[in-house]
């Protein structure tokens, strides 16, 4: 409609003026509540030991007060994938690091691992450039079974961990979920159960969470998926950090 187009143009003009002003005078205004929460989620994701996708998540109440922070990672007392090595799995699979299935309970998976040849160490080093041969179990298992193995992941999703560590779920009712990747089907179910009102995300995660899981029931009971708009990462730090304290 004309009114929506007018609002969109006005919002765009405001954003342009705001960020040009911040480029000229860093720290001229503080970040918005939405930017602040997403920046915390964005910073949290680097704690993840996942080699496939690092995700950070923040749960807030309706006033954007932070209730919990989390990132995708393996359960307690498990070794993150970034520290696990395909060469070690083949030659010296330690019980504490690798699962029974990986070490031999699944003969099909073990035969697949045995096909890798690490005899030519110089060639391996040239390919990996000195980096360890970290591997994603989910991806390798999918190749063995020839099926989608999304549920075979070793890690808990960031959103699930954020809801689990949220001590006051009553305050989360009507609140927000900030996630660097839009929530999957299972995490969207958790958000719906907590009656989250808004889900802010940076990148789109594949799946049917928005069109199916979240798209049933009353309109009022559905969470709104909102693509994040604002400064994040290095831009956030540079735009909102004054060169000198304002009073000086």
N, C-alpha and C positions, 0 to 999 in steps of 0.2 A: 504494500500500500504506500501512498504518498507520505503518510506520517512516519512509517518505518524507514523509508528511504531518507527522509529528512533527518531522522534520528541517527541513522547510519553515517550520513555525511558529517553531521555535527560531531559525532563520536570520533570519527577519523581525524577531523580537524583538531579536536582536542588532544588526541594522542600525538599528532605531529608536533603541535606546539609544545606539548609537555616534554617530549624526548629531545627536541631541538634545544629547548631551554636547559635540559639536564646535560646535554653535550657541552653547551657553552658554560654552564655553571653546575658542575657535579655536586650533588647533595642539596640542590636548591629546595627540593621537597623530599620527604621520606617515601619509601615504597608503599603501595597499597597493601591492605590486609591480604588480598589474594596473592600478590607478588611475594609477600613475605612468607606465606605458608608454602607456596610452590618452591621457592628458593631453598627452604629447609628440606623439602622432599628431594629436590635436585641434588643437594649436598649429601643427603643420607645415602643415595644410591651407590656412591663410590665405596661404601663399606661392604657391598655385596661381593661374594667370592664366585659369582656365576660368570662363566666365560661366554654365555650366549646373550644374555640381556640383563643389564643392571637396572633395577627399578627401585625408586624410593617412594614412600607413601607417608602421608600425614592425615590424621583424623582430628577434626575440630568440632566444637559446638557451633550453634547457629551464629554466634558472635565472632567466630574465627579464633577463639582461644584454643590453643593446641592441647589435645588430650593424649595423643600418642604419636610416636615416630617409628618407622621401621623400614627395612629394605629386604629384598628377596635373598634368602640364604638357607643353608642346610640346617636341620635341627641341632640342638645343643649336643656337644660331644661328637659331632661328625666333622670330617675334614672337607672344607670347601673344594669345589672342582678345580679351582685355579692352582691348588697345591698337589693335585693328583696327576700322575704321569703315565702315559700309555706304555712307555718303555719299561717302567717299573712294574706295571700290571702284568706284563708278559713275562718278565724275567724274575721278579722278586716281589710278588704281591703280598704285602703285609696285611695281616688280619684286621688291624685297627683302622686301616685306610680304605681298603676295598671290601666290597660285600661278598658274601658267600657265593652269590650268583656270578659275580665277576671273576672270582678266583677258581671257579670250576663246577659249581652246582648245575649251571646250565652248559651242557656240553656243546650245544649249538653256538652259544655266545663265545665260549672258550676257543672253539675251532676258528671262529672269525678273528679273534685277537691273535691267534697263532700265525695267521697269514701275513701279519706285518713283519717285515724284515729290517732289523736294526743293526745288522752286521757292519754295514758301511757307515761308520760313525762320522767320517768327514762329509759324506753326502747328506746325512741327516742334519749335521750342524750347519751346512751351507743353506739347506732349505729352511731350517728353523731360526737361523741367525743367532744361535746361542740360547734361544728361548726353550723352556721345557715343553715336553709334548703333552700339554694339558688337553683333556678330551671331555666331551659332553656325553655322559652315559645315555641320555635320552636319544641323542642323534645316532649313536652307535647301535643302540638297541633297535631303533627303527629300521636301520639297514639290515639287521639280522632277521627281524620278524616280518619286514615288508608291510608294516602297519603304522598308522599314526600313533605315536607313543607319548602324547602330550601329558598324560597322567602318570607317566613313568619318571617324571622329573624327580631329582633328589631334593630340590629346594622347596621351601614354602614361599608363596608369593608375598610380596611386600604388603599388599593390602590385607591379606589374611593375618599376617603377623601384627599389623597395626591394630586390627580389630581385637585380636587375642590379647594384646598388651594394654588395651584401653580399659582402665580400671572402672571408669564411670560411663557405662553404656547408656544410661538414662540421659546424660548430658549430650551424648552423640546424636540423640533423636532430633531430627530437623537440622542437623549439622552438615558438615562437608567432608568429603574425601578428596584429598589431593594426591595424585599419582602421576609419575612421569610417563607411564603408559596406561592407556585406558583399561579399566578393570576387565578381567576375563569373566566367563560365565559364573564360575564358582565364587569369585570375589564380589561379583555384582549381587549374587544371592545374599552374601554376608552383609553387603551394604544395604540391601533392601530389608533384611531382617532387623538391622539397627535403625531403620527408617531414616537413612541418610537422604538429605534433600538435594544436594548438588555434588556431582563428581567432576572435578576439574582434571584435565589431562593435557599432556604435551604432544604425545604421539599416539596414533591409533593402533590398538592391539587387535589383531584379526580375530574374528569370531562372531557369534550372534548374541552377545550380551546386551547390546543396545536394541536390536530389532526383535529380540525374542524374550530373553530372561527378564529384562527391565520393562518390556513393552506389554505388560498385562496388568489387569486390575484397574482400579480407578486412576484417572489422570492425576489426581492429587497425590496418590500414593507412589507415583513413579519418580525416581531420581532423575534430575536433569543432567545430562552429559554435556559439559561445557568445555570447548577447546580453549586452552589457556591463552590469554593475550597479555603480554607484558614483558618486562626485562627478566632475564634469567642467566645464571652462570656468571661468566666474566663480565658480561654487559651489566648485570645487576650490581656487581661490586664497583665497577668503574663509574656508573651513572649515579649511584647513591652514596659514594664516598667523597666527601668534600676534600679538595686539595689542601685546604687549611681549615681549621675549625671556623665555623660561621662567625663567631664573636670576634675573631682576629681579622 
